[in-house]
Amino acid sequence: MIDLPVAWANYLSMGGFVLLGVLVWLIPRRLIFQGASEASRWRDIRWWATVLIALQLGLYAIFT
């Protein structure tokens, strides 16, 4: 069995969040606003997801 430092788990998690952030932005805008009455920028779920991912990355960076 391989013994790795616990900090590596944090780095892998951070990498997963970065990957998730990239995948979120690959969703076409037309799919997000399909059937919506208005296409305001604040309604774009990708921005909200990015903010939450950034907050999560900040927490992981502080407690690494």
Predicted model as a PDB file, atoms N, CA, C, CB and O in Angstrom, pLDDT in the B-factor column:
MODEL        1                                                                  
ATOM      1  N   MET A   1       0.839  -1.183   0.000  1.00 74.00           N  
ATOM      2  CA  MET A   1       0.000   0.000   0.000  1.00 74.00           C  
ATOM      3  C   MET A   1       0.880   1.241   0.000  1.00 74.00           C  
ATOM      4  CB  MET A   1      -0.952   0.001   1.213  1.00 74.00           C  
ATOM      5  O   MET A   1       1.921   1.286   0.655  1.00 74.00           O  
ATOM      6  N   ILE A   2       0.441   2.240  -0.745  1.00 77.00           N  
ATOM      7  CA  ILE A   2       1.213   3.478  -0.864  1.00 77.00           C  
ATOM      8  C   ILE A   2       0.740   4.474   0.189  1.00 77.00           C  
ATOM      9  CB  ILE A   2       1.078   4.084  -2.291  1.00 77.00           C  
ATOM     10  O   ILE A   2      -0.455   4.736   0.325  1.00 77.00           O  
ATOM     11  N   ASP A   3       1.694   5.021   0.926  1.00 82.00           N  
ATOM     12  CA  ASP A   3       1.372   6.049   1.912  1.00 82.00           C  
ATOM     13  C   ASP A   3       1.657   7.417   1.314  1.00 82.00           C  
ATOM     14  CB  ASP A   3       2.178   5.842   3.222  1.00 82.00           C  
ATOM     15  O   ASP A   3       2.801   7.748   1.003  1.00 82.00           O  
ATOM     16  N   LEU A   4       0.614   8.199   1.160  1.00 78.00           N  
ATOM     17  CA  LEU A   4       0.751   9.543   0.631  1.00 78.00           C  
ATOM     18  C   LEU A   4       0.412  10.553   1.719  1.00 78.00           C  
ATOM     19  CB  LEU A   4      -0.151   9.744  -0.604  1.00 78.00           C  
ATOM     20  O   LEU A   4      -0.393  10.260   2.603  1.00 78.00           O  
ATOM     21  N   PRO A   5       1.010  11.727   1.666  1.00 85.00           N  
ATOM     22  CA  PRO A   5       0.677  12.760   2.654  1.00 85.00           C  
ATOM     23  C   PRO A   5      -0.803  13.152   2.556  1.00 85.00           C  
ATOM     24  CB  PRO A   5       1.573  14.006   2.452  1.00 85.00           C  
ATOM     25  O   PRO A   5      -1.395  13.130   1.477  1.00 85.00           O  
ATOM     26  N   VAL A   6      -1.371  13.501   3.677  1.00 82.00           N  
ATOM     27  CA  VAL A   6      -2.788  13.881   3.731  1.00 82.00           C  
ATOM     28  C   VAL A   6      -3.047  15.129   2.887  1.00 82.00           C  
ATOM     29  CB  VAL A   6      -3.226  14.128   5.192  1.00 82.00           C  
ATOM     30  O   VAL A   6      -4.142  15.288   2.348  1.00 82.00           O  
ATOM     31  N   ALA A   7      -2.074  15.999   2.766  1.00 81.00           N  
ATOM     32  CA  ALA A   7      -2.242  17.222   1.976  1.00 81.00           C  
ATOM     33  C   ALA A   7      -2.578  16.897   0.522  1.00 81.00           C  
ATOM     34  CB  ALA A   7      -0.969  18.079   2.042  1.00 81.00           C  
ATOM     35  O   ALA A   7      -3.230  17.692  -0.155  1.00 81.00           O  
ATOM     36  N   TRP A   8      -2.138  15.734   0.037  1.00 86.00           N  
ATOM     37  CA  TRP A   8      -2.425  15.361  -1.347  1.00 86.00           C  
ATOM     38  C   TRP A   8      -3.921  15.219  -1.570  1.00 86.00           C  
ATOM     39  CB  TRP A   8      -1.713  14.056  -1.711  1.00 86.00           C  
ATOM     40  O   TRP A   8      -4.414  15.515  -2.659  1.00 86.00           O  
ATOM     41  N   ALA A   9      -4.644  14.775  -0.563  1.00 85.00           N  
ATOM     42  CA  ALA A   9      -6.098  14.651  -0.688  1.00 85.00           C  
ATOM     43  C   ALA A   9      -6.720  16.030  -0.929  1.00 85.00           C  
ATOM     44  CB  ALA A   9      -6.706  13.995   0.584  1.00 85.00           C  
ATOM     45  O   ALA A   9      -7.650  16.163  -1.724  1.00 85.00           O  
ATOM     46  N   ASN A  10      -6.208  17.043  -0.248  1.00 87.00           N  
ATOM     47  CA  ASN A  10      -6.695  18.410  -0.469  1.00 87.00           C  
ATOM     48  C   ASN A  10      -6.383  18.874  -1.886  1.00 87.00           C  
ATOM     49  CB  ASN A  10      -6.071  19.378   0.551  1.00 87.00           C  
ATOM     50  O   ASN A  10      -7.224  19.490  -2.541  1.00 87.00           O  
ATOM     51  N   TYR A  11      -5.179  18.578  -2.357  1.00 89.00           N  
ATOM     52  CA  TYR A  11      -4.809  18.999  -3.703  1.00 89.00           C  
ATOM     53  C   TYR A  11      -5.653  18.285  -4.760  1.00 89.00           C  
ATOM     54  CB  TYR A  11      -3.323  18.734  -3.950  1.00 89.00           C  
ATOM     55  O   TYR A  11      -6.055  18.893  -5.753  1.00 89.00           O  
ATOM     56  N   LEU A  12      -5.916  17.011  -4.546  1.00 90.00           N  
ATOM     57  CA  LEU A  12      -6.779  16.274  -5.476  1.00 90.00           C  
ATOM     58  C   LEU A  12      -8.199  16.833  -5.466  1.00 90.00           C  
ATOM     59  CB  LEU A  12      -6.799  14.779  -5.119  1.00 90.00           C  
ATOM     60  O   LEU A  12      -8.830  16.948  -6.517  1.00 90.00           O  
ATOM     61  N   SER A  13      -8.697  17.176  -4.295  1.00 91.00           N  
ATOM     62  CA  SER A  13     -10.034  17.774  -4.199  1.00 91.00           C  
ATOM     63  C   SER A  13     -10.070  19.123  -4.901  1.00 91.00           C  
ATOM     64  CB  SER A  13     -10.454  17.932  -2.727  1.00 91.00           C  
ATOM     65  O   SER A  13     -11.028  19.433  -5.609  1.00 91.00           O  
ATOM     66  N   MET A  14      -9.034  19.919  -4.705  1.00 93.00           N  
ATOM     67  CA  MET A  14      -8.967  21.221  -5.371  1.00 93.00           C  
ATOM     68  C   MET A  14      -8.927  21.044  -6.891  1.00 93.00           C  
ATOM     69  CB  MET A  14      -7.729  22.012  -4.889  1.00 93.00           C  
ATOM     70  O   MET A  14      -9.573  21.789  -7.628  1.00 93.00           O  
ATOM     71  N   GLY A  15      -8.170  20.060  -7.347  1.00 95.00           N  
ATOM     72  CA  GLY A  15      -8.131  19.772  -8.778  1.00 95.00           C  
ATOM     73  C   GLY A  15      -9.494  19.354  -9.303  1.00 95.00           C  
ATOM     74  O   GLY A  15      -9.873  19.713 -10.417  1.00 95.00           O  
ATOM     75  N   GLY A  16     -10.232  18.594  -8.501  1.00 96.00           N  
ATOM     76  CA  GLY A  16     -11.582  18.193  -8.879  1.00 96.00           C  
ATOM     77  C   GLY A  16     -12.514  19.382  -9.000  1.00 96.00           C  
ATOM     78  O   GLY A  16     -13.348  19.426  -9.905  1.00 96.00           O  
ATOM     79  N   PHE A  17     -12.384  20.343  -8.103  1.00 95.00           N  
ATOM     80  CA  PHE A  17     -13.218  21.544  -8.179  1.00 95.00           C  
ATOM     81  C   PHE A  17     -12.849  22.393  -9.393  1.00 95.00           C  
ATOM     82  CB  PHE A  17     -13.078  22.375  -6.895  1.00 95.00           C  
ATOM     83  O   PHE A  17     -13.729  22.966 -10.037  1.00 95.00           O  
ATOM     84  N   VAL A  18     -11.572  22.477  -9.708  1.00 96.00           N  
ATOM     85  CA  VAL A  18     -11.156  23.218 -10.901  1.00 96.00           C  
ATOM     86  C   VAL A  18     -11.728  22.548 -12.145  1.00 96.00           C  
ATOM     87  CB  VAL A  18      -9.606  23.302 -10.990  1.00 96.00           C  
ATOM     88  O   VAL A  18     -12.233  23.224 -13.041  1.00 96.00           O  
ATOM     89  N   LEU A  19     -11.651  21.227 -12.201  1.00 97.00           N  
ATOM     90  CA  LEU A  19     -12.229  20.484 -13.325  1.00 97.00           C  
ATOM     91  C   LEU A  19     -13.729  20.726 -13.422  1.00 97.00           C  
ATOM     92  CB  LEU A  19     -11.946  18.982 -13.182  1.00 97.00           C  
ATOM     93  O   LEU A  19     -14.258  20.926 -14.515  1.00 97.00           O  
ATOM     94  N   LEU A  20     -14.403  20.709 -12.300  1.00 96.00           N  
ATOM     95  CA  LEU A  20     -15.838  20.976 -12.273  1.00 96.00           C  
ATOM     96  C   LEU A  20     -16.134  22.383 -12.781  1.00 96.00           C  
ATOM     97  CB  LEU A  20     -16.391  20.797 -10.853  1.00 96.00           C  
ATOM     98  O   LEU A  20     -17.101  22.586 -13.514  1.00 96.00           O  
ATOM     99  N   GLY A  21     -15.311  23.350 -12.398  1.00 96.00           N  
ATOM    100  CA  GLY A  21     -15.484  24.713 -12.881  1.00 96.00           C  
ATOM    101  C   GLY A  21     -15.340  24.814 -14.389  1.00 96.00           C  
ATOM    102  O   GLY A  21     -16.075  25.556 -15.042  1.00 96.00           O  
ATOM    103  N   VAL A  22     -14.405  24.077 -14.934  1.00 97.00           N  
ATOM    104  CA  VAL A  22     -14.232  24.067 -16.389  1.00 97.00           C  
ATOM    105  C   VAL A  22     -15.434  23.415 -17.060  1.00 97.00           C  
ATOM    106  CB  VAL A  22     -12.936  23.327 -16.778  1.00 97.00           C  
ATOM    107  O   VAL A  22     -15.937  23.916 -18.066  1.00 97.00           O  
ATOM    108  N   LEU A  23     -15.889  22.306 -16.509  1.00 96.00           N  
ATOM    109  CA  LEU A  23     -17.034  21.595 -17.098  1.00 96.00           C  
ATOM    110  C   LEU A  23     -18.310  22.438 -17.065  1.00 96.00           C  
ATOM    111  CB  LEU A  23     -17.269  20.273 -16.360  1.00 96.00           C  
ATOM    112  O   LEU A  23     -19.124  22.373 -17.986  1.00 96.00           O  
ATOM    113  N   VAL A  24     -18.480  23.221 -16.011  1.00 96.00           N  
ATOM    114  CA  VAL A  24     -19.658  24.082 -15.909  1.00 96.00           C  
ATOM    115  C   VAL A  24     -19.698  25.062 -17.075  1.00 96.00           C  
ATOM    116  CB  VAL A  24     -19.662  24.842 -14.569  1.00 96.00           C  
ATOM    117  O   VAL A  24     -20.767  25.332 -17.624  1.00 96.00           O  
ATOM    118  N   TRP A  25     -18.537  25.597 -17.455  1.00 96.00           N  
ATOM    119  CA  TRP A  25     -18.493  26.595 -18.532  1.00 96.00           C  
ATOM    120  C   TRP A  25     -18.571  25.972 -19.921  1.00 96.00           C  
ATOM    121  CB  TRP A  25     -17.229  27.414 -18.423  1.00 96.00           C  
ATOM    122  O   TRP A  25     -18.653  26.693 -20.915  1.00 96.00           O  
ATOM    123  N   LEU A  26     -18.547  24.658 -20.002  1.00 96.00           N  
ATOM    124  CA  LEU A  26     -18.731  23.992 -21.288  1.00 96.00           C  
ATOM    125  C   LEU A  26     -20.215  23.836 -21.643  1.00 96.00           C  
ATOM    126  CB  LEU A  26     -18.053  22.624 -21.268  1.00 96.00           C  
ATOM    127  O   LEU A  26     -20.549  23.476 -22.772  1.00 96.00           O  
ATOM    128  N   ILE A  27     -21.092  24.102 -20.691  1.00 94.00           N  
ATOM    129  CA  ILE A  27     -22.532  24.035 -20.954  1.00 94.00           C  
ATOM    130  C   ILE A  27     -22.918  25.248 -21.806  1.00 94.00           C  
ATOM    131  CB  ILE A  27     -23.361  23.997 -19.609  1.00 94.00           C  
ATOM    132  O   ILE A  27     -22.653  26.384 -21.414  1.00 94.00           O  
ATOM    133  N   PRO A  28     -23.536  25.022 -22.958  1.00 93.00           N  
ATOM    134  CA  PRO A  28     -23.912  26.152 -23.817  1.00 93.00           C  
ATOM    135  C   PRO A  28     -24.941  27.069 -23.146  1.00 93.00           C  
ATOM    136  CB  PRO A  28     -24.469  25.637 -25.146  1.00 93.00           C  
ATOM    137  O   PRO A  28     -25.828  26.613 -22.424  1.00 93.00           O  
ATOM    138  N   ARG A  29     -24.798  28.355 -23.401  1.00 90.00           N  
ATOM    139  CA  ARG A  29     -25.686  29.363 -22.811  1.00 90.00           C  
ATOM    140  C   ARG A  29     -27.137  29.122 -23.209  1.00 90.00           C  
ATOM    141  CB  ARG A  29     -25.255  30.769 -23.237  1.00 90.00           C  
ATOM    142  O   ARG A  29     -28.043  29.336 -22.403  1.00 90.00           O  
ATOM    143  N   ARG A  30     -27.364  28.684 -24.431  1.00 89.00           N  
ATOM    144  CA  ARG A  30     -28.734  28.459 -24.906  1.00 89.00           C  
ATOM    145  C   ARG A  30     -29.434  27.358 -24.103  1.00 89.00           C  
ATOM    146  CB  ARG A  30     -28.724  28.091 -26.398  1.00 89.00           C  
ATOM    147  O   ARG A  30     -30.649  27.408 -23.912  1.00 89.00           O  
ATOM    148  N   LEU A  31     -28.680  26.376 -23.638  1.00 90.00           N  
ATOM    149  CA  LEU A  31     -29.286  25.327 -22.813  1.00 90.00           C  
ATOM    150  C   LEU A  31     -29.681  25.848 -21.435  1.00 90.00           C  
ATOM    151  CB  LEU A  31     -28.324  24.153 -22.663  1.00 90.00           C  
ATOM    152  O   LEU A  31     -30.686  25.420 -20.868  1.00 90.00           O  
ATOM    153  N   ILE A  32     -28.904  26.751 -20.912  1.00 88.00           N  
ATOM    154  CA  ILE A  32     -29.192  27.289 -19.586  1.00 88.00           C  
ATOM    155  C   ILE A  32     -30.455  28.139 -19.611  1.00 88.00           C  
ATOM    156  CB  ILE A  32     -28.008  28.115 -19.073  1.00 88.00           C  
ATOM    157  O   ILE A  32     -31.259  28.091 -18.680  1.00 88.00           O  
ATOM    158  N   PHE A  33     -30.627  28.914 -20.673  1.00 88.00           N  
ATOM    159  CA  PHE A  33     -31.770  29.823 -20.749  1.00 88.00           C  
ATOM    160  C   PHE A  33     -32.938  29.275 -21.560  1.00 88.00           C  
ATOM    161  CB  PHE A  33     -31.334  31.126 -21.337  1.00 88.00           C  
ATOM    162  O   PHE A  33     -33.887  30.000 -21.860  1.00 88.00           O  
ATOM    163  N   GLN A  34     -32.867  28.017 -21.909  1.00 88.00           N  
ATOM    164  CA  GLN A  34     -33.958  27.413 -22.676  1.00 88.00           C  
ATOM    165  C   GLN A  34     -35.257  27.453 -21.862  1.00 88.00           C  
ATOM    166  CB  GLN A  34     -33.606  25.951 -23.069  1.00 88.00           C  
ATOM    167  O   GLN A  34     -35.322  26.920 -20.754  1.00 88.00           O  
ATOM    168  N   GLY A  35     -36.265  28.078 -22.415  1.00 85.00           N  
ATOM    169  CA  GLY A  35     -37.552  28.184 -21.734  1.00 85.00           C  
ATOM    170  C   GLY A  35     -37.633  29.297 -20.706  1.00 85.00           C  
ATOM    171  O   GLY A  35     -38.673  29.469 -20.071  1.00 85.00           O  
ATOM    172  N   ALA A  36     -36.564  30.055 -20.529  1.00 81.00           N  
ATOM    173  CA  ALA A  36     -36.570  31.154 -19.559  1.00 81.00           C  
ATOM    174  C   ALA A  36     -37.231  32.384 -20.169  1.00 81.00           C  
ATOM    175  CB  ALA A  36     -35.130  31.489 -19.098  1.00 81.00           C  
ATOM    176  O   ALA A  36     -37.129  32.620 -21.373  1.00 81.00           O  
ATOM    177  N   SER A  37     -37.898  33.151 -19.346  1.00 83.00           N  
ATOM    178  CA  SER A  37     -38.570  34.348 -19.836  1.00 83.00           C  
ATOM    179  C   SER A  37     -37.584  35.482 -20.125  1.00 83.00           C  
ATOM    180  CB  SER A  37     -39.607  34.809 -18.825  1.00 83.00           C  
ATOM    181  O   SER A  37     -37.852  36.359 -20.946  1.00 83.00           O  
ATOM    182  N   GLU A  38     -36.458  35.449 -19.446  1.00 82.00           N  
ATOM    183  CA  GLU A  38     -35.466  36.509 -19.634  1.00 82.00           C  
ATOM    184  C   GLU A  38     -34.075  35.902 -19.471  1.00 82.00           C  
ATOM    185  CB  GLU A  38     -35.689  37.687 -18.618  1.00 82.00           C  
ATOM    186  O   GLU A  38     -33.887  34.961 -18.699  1.00 82.00           O  
ATOM    187  N   ALA A  39     -33.112  36.439 -20.196  1.00 79.00           N  
ATOM    188  CA  ALA A  39     -31.748  35.889 -20.178  1.00 79.00           C  
ATOM    189  C   ALA A  39     -30.778  36.877 -19.541  1.00 79.00           C  
ATOM    190  CB  ALA A  39     -31.283  35.539 -21.607  1.00 79.00           C  
ATOM    191  O   ALA A  39     -29.757  37.216 -20.138  1.00 79.00           O  
ATOM    192  N   SER A  40     -31.085  37.333 -18.352  1.00 81.00           N  
ATOM    193  CA  SER A  40     -30.195  38.260 -17.642  1.00 81.00           C  
ATOM    194  C   SER A  40     -28.926  37.540 -17.205  1.00 81.00           C  
ATOM    195  CB  SER A  40     -30.910  38.876 -16.415  1.00 81.00           C  
ATOM    196  O   SER A  40     -28.921  36.329 -16.980  1.00 81.00           O  
ATOM    197  N   ARG A  41     -27.868  38.303 -17.093  1.00 82.00           N  
ATOM    198  CA  ARG A  41     -26.580  37.715 -16.705  1.00 82.00           C  
ATOM    199  C   ARG A  41     -26.636  37.103 -15.299  1.00 82.00           C  
ATOM    200  CB  ARG A  41     -25.475  38.780 -16.768  1.00 82.00           C  
ATOM    201  O   ARG A  41     -26.005  36.077 -15.044  1.00 82.00           O  
ATOM    202  N   TRP A  42     -27.383  37.724 -14.397  1.00 84.00           N  
ATOM    203  CA  TRP A  42     -27.424  37.209 -13.026  1.00 84.00           C  
ATOM    204  C   TRP A  42     -28.168  35.873 -12.944  1.00 84.00           C  
ATOM    205  CB  TRP A  42     -28.089  38.231 -12.102  1.00 84.00           C  
ATOM    206  O   TRP A  42     -28.034  35.158 -11.951  1.00 84.00           O  
ATOM    207  N   ARG A  43     -28.938  35.531 -13.958  1.00 87.00           N  
ATOM    208  CA  ARG A  43     -29.657  34.254 -13.971  1.00 87.00           C  
ATOM    209  C   ARG A  43     -28.819  33.109 -14.529  1.00 87.00           C  
ATOM    210  CB  ARG A  43     -30.925  34.387 -14.781  1.00 87.00           C  
ATOM    211  O   ARG A  43     -29.245  31.955 -14.502  1.00 87.00           O  
ATOM    212  N   ASP A  44     -27.640  33.423 -15.030  1.00 90.00           N  
ATOM    213  CA  ASP A  44     -26.762  32.400 -15.593  1.00 90.00           C  
ATOM    214  C   ASP A  44     -26.180  31.569 -14.452  1.00 90.00           C  
ATOM    215  CB  ASP A  44     -25.626  33.043 -16.451  1.00 90.00           C  
ATOM    216  O   ASP A  44     -25.363  32.059 -13.673  1.00 90.00           O  
ATOM    217  N   ILE A  45     -26.597  30.328 -14.361  1.00 92.00           N  
ATOM    218  CA  ILE A  45     -26.196  29.447 -13.253  1.00 92.00           C  
ATOM    219  C   ILE A  45     -24.690  29.181 -13.237  1.00 92.00           C  
ATOM    220  CB  ILE A  45     -26.946  28.121 -13.344  1.00 92.00           C  
ATOM    221  O   ILE A  45     -24.136  28.811 -12.202  1.00 92.00           O  
ATOM    222  N   ARG A  46     -24.034  29.368 -14.373  1.00 93.00           N  
ATOM    223  CA  ARG A  46     -22.588  29.139 -14.430  1.00 93.00           C  
ATOM    224  C   ARG A  46     -21.836  30.128 -13.556  1.00 93.00           C  
ATOM    225  CB  ARG A  46     -22.090  29.237 -15.867  1.00 93.00           C  
ATOM    226  O   ARG A  46     -20.828  29.776 -12.943  1.00 93.00           O  
ATOM    227  N   TRP A  47     -22.328  31.385 -13.493  1.00 95.00           N  
ATOM    228  CA  TRP A  47     -21.680  32.373 -12.629  1.00 95.00           C  
ATOM    229  C   TRP A  47     -21.825  31.999 -11.160  1.00 95.00           C  
ATOM    230  CB  TRP A  47     -22.268  33.764 -12.875  1.00 95.00           C  
ATOM    231  O   TRP A  47     -20.875  32.112 -10.387  1.00 95.00           O  
ATOM    232  N   TRP A  48     -23.012  31.555 -10.783  1.00 95.00           N  
ATOM    233  CA  TRP A  48     -23.240  31.157  -9.386  1.00 95.00           C  
ATOM    234  C   TRP A  48     -22.393  29.933  -9.027  1.00 95.00           C  
ATOM    235  CB  TRP A  48     -24.741  30.854  -9.146  1.00 95.00           C  
ATOM    236  O   TRP A  48     -21.829  29.858  -7.935  1.00 95.00           O  
ATOM    237  N   ALA A  49     -22.311  28.996  -9.940  1.00 96.00           N  
ATOM    238  CA  ALA A  49     -21.482  27.816  -9.693  1.00 96.00           C  
ATOM    239  C   ALA A  49     -20.017  28.211  -9.553  1.00 96.00           C  
ATOM    240  CB  ALA A  49     -21.651  26.788 -10.827  1.00 96.00           C  
ATOM    241  O   ALA A  49     -19.304  27.668  -8.709  1.00 96.00           O  
ATOM    242  N   THR A  50     -19.571  29.138 -10.365  1.00 96.00           N  
ATOM    243  CA  THR A  50     -18.178  29.589 -10.298  1.00 96.00           C  
ATOM    244  C   THR A  50     -17.879  30.265  -8.965  1.00 96.00           C  
ATOM    245  CB  THR A  50     -17.874  30.550 -11.451  1.00 96.00           C  
ATOM    246  O   THR A  50     -16.819  30.045  -8.380  1.00 96.00           O  
ATOM    247  N   VAL A  51     -18.800  31.078  -8.488  1.00 96.00           N  
ATOM    248  CA  VAL A  51     -18.615  31.729  -7.183  1.00 96.00           C  
ATOM    249  C   VAL A  51     -18.523  30.684  -6.075  1.00 96.00           C  
ATOM    250  CB  VAL A  51     -19.776  32.713  -6.893  1.00 96.00           C  
ATOM    251  O   VAL A  51     -17.648  30.765  -5.214  1.00 96.00           O  
ATOM    252  N   LEU A  52     -19.415  29.713  -6.097  1.00 97.00           N  
ATOM    253  CA  LEU A  52     -19.391  28.676  -5.056  1.00 97.00           C  
ATOM    254  C   LEU A  52     -18.126  27.828  -5.132  1.00 97.00           C  
ATOM    255  CB  LEU A  52     -20.621  27.776  -5.176  1.00 97.00           C  
ATOM    256  O   LEU A  52     -17.559  27.464  -4.102  1.00 97.00           O  
ATOM    257  N   ILE A  53     -17.684  27.514  -6.341  1.00 97.00           N  
ATOM    258  CA  ILE A  53     -16.447  26.745  -6.506  1.00 97.00           C  
ATOM    259  C   ILE A  53     -15.255  27.551  -6.005  1.00 97.00           C  
ATOM    260  CB  ILE A  53     -16.241  26.348  -7.985  1.00 97.00           C  
ATOM    261  O   ILE A  53     -14.359  27.002  -5.363  1.00 97.00           O  
ATOM    262  N   ALA A  54     -15.238  28.846  -6.293  1.00 97.00           N  
ATOM    263  CA  ALA A  54     -14.140  29.701  -5.813  1.00 97.00           C  
ATOM    264  C   ALA A  54     -14.109  29.757  -4.289  1.00 97.00           C  
ATOM    265  CB  ALA A  54     -14.276  31.123  -6.386  1.00 97.00           C  
ATOM    266  O   ALA A  54     -13.038  29.712  -3.685  1.00 97.00           O  
ATOM    267  N   LEU A  55     -15.282  29.856  -3.669  1.00 96.00           N  
ATOM    268  CA  LEU A  55     -15.337  29.844  -2.201  1.00 96.00           C  
ATOM    269  C   LEU A  55     -14.814  28.520  -1.646  1.00 96.00           C  
ATOM    270  CB  LEU A  55     -16.779  30.087  -1.714  1.00 96.00           C  
ATOM    271  O   LEU A  55     -14.071  28.500  -0.665  1.00 96.00           O  
ATOM    272  N   GLN A  56     -15.200  27.439  -2.268  1.00 95.00           N  
ATOM    273  CA  GLN A  56     -14.744  26.124  -1.820  1.00 95.00           C  
ATOM    274  C   GLN A  56     -13.219  25.999  -1.983  1.00 95.00           C  
ATOM    275  CB  GLN A  56     -15.468  25.003  -2.613  1.00 95.00           C  
ATOM    276  O   GLN A  56     -12.534  25.480  -1.102  1.00 95.00           O  
ATOM    277  N   LEU A  57     -12.707  26.475  -3.105  1.00 95.00           N  
ATOM    278  CA  LEU A  57     -11.252  26.439  -3.307  1.00 95.00           C  
ATOM    279  C   LEU A  57     -10.543  27.300  -2.279  1.00 95.00           C  
ATOM    280  CB  LEU A  57     -10.889  26.908  -4.722  1.00 95.00           C  
ATOM    281  O   LEU A  57      -9.461  26.945  -1.811  1.00 95.00           O  
ATOM    282  N   GLY A  58     -11.136  28.420  -1.927  1.00 94.00           N  
ATOM    283  CA  GLY A  58     -10.556  29.268  -0.887  1.00 94.00           C  
ATOM    284  C   GLY A  58     -10.465  28.549   0.446  1.00 94.00           C  
ATOM    285  O   GLY A  58      -9.456  28.640   1.145  1.00 94.00           O  
ATOM    286  N   LEU A  59     -11.515  27.841   0.792  1.00 92.00           N  
ATOM    287  CA  LEU A  59     -11.490  27.068   2.039  1.00 92.00           C  
ATOM    288  C   LEU A  59     -10.432  25.984   2.018  1.00 92.00           C  
ATOM    289  CB  LEU A  59     -12.844  26.446   2.299  1.00 92.00           C  
ATOM    290  O   LEU A  59      -9.710  25.795   2.997  1.00 92.00           O  
ATOM    291  N   TYR A  60     -10.339  25.275   0.911  1.00 89.00           N  
ATOM    292  CA  TYR A  60      -9.310  24.235   0.799  1.00 89.00           C  
ATOM    293  C   TYR A  60      -7.917  24.844   0.867  1.00 89.00           C  
ATOM    294  CB  TYR A  60      -9.478  23.448  -0.510  1.00 89.00           C  
ATOM    295  O   TYR A  60      -7.019  24.246   1.459  1.00 89.00           O  
ATOM    296  N   ALA A  61      -7.714  26.025   0.272  1.00 89.00           N  
ATOM    297  CA  ALA A  61      -6.407  26.668   0.302  1.00 89.00           C  
ATOM    298  C   ALA A  61      -6.027  27.109   1.715  1.00 89.00           C  
ATOM    299  CB  ALA A  61      -6.391  27.865  -0.638  1.00 89.00           C  
ATOM    300  O   ALA A  61      -4.863  27.026   2.108  1.00 89.00           O  
ATOM    301  N   ILE A  62      -7.009  27.574   2.466  1.00 89.00           N  
ATOM    302  CA  ILE A  62      -6.737  28.021   3.842  1.00 89.00           C  
ATOM    303  C   ILE A  62      -6.368  26.833   4.728  1.00 89.00           C  
ATOM    304  CB  ILE A  62      -7.965  28.761   4.428  1.00 89.00           C  
ATOM    305  O   ILE A  62      -5.445  26.924   5.538  1.00 89.00           O  
ATOM    306  N   PHE A  63      -7.083  25.726   4.576  1.00 82.00           N  
ATOM    307  CA  PHE A  63      -6.900  24.603   5.496  1.00 82.00           C  
ATOM    308  C   PHE A  63      -6.005  23.501   4.945  1.00 82.00           C  
ATOM    309  CB  PHE A  63      -8.231  24.023   5.849  1.00 82.00           C  
ATOM    310  O   PHE A  63      -6.076  22.359   5.399  1.00 82.00           O  
ATOM    311  N   THR A  64      -5.167  23.832   3.973  1.00 75.00           N  
ATOM    312  CA  THR A  64      -4.224  22.831   3.437  1.00 75.00           C  
ATOM    313  C   THR A  64      -3.033  22.713   4.348  1.00 75.00           C  
ATOM    314  CB  THR A  64      -3.763  23.199   2.009  1.00 75.00           C  
ATOM    315  O   THR A  64      -2.125  21.927   4.079  1.00 75.00           O  
TER     316      THR A  64                                                      
ENDMDL                                                                          
END                                                                             
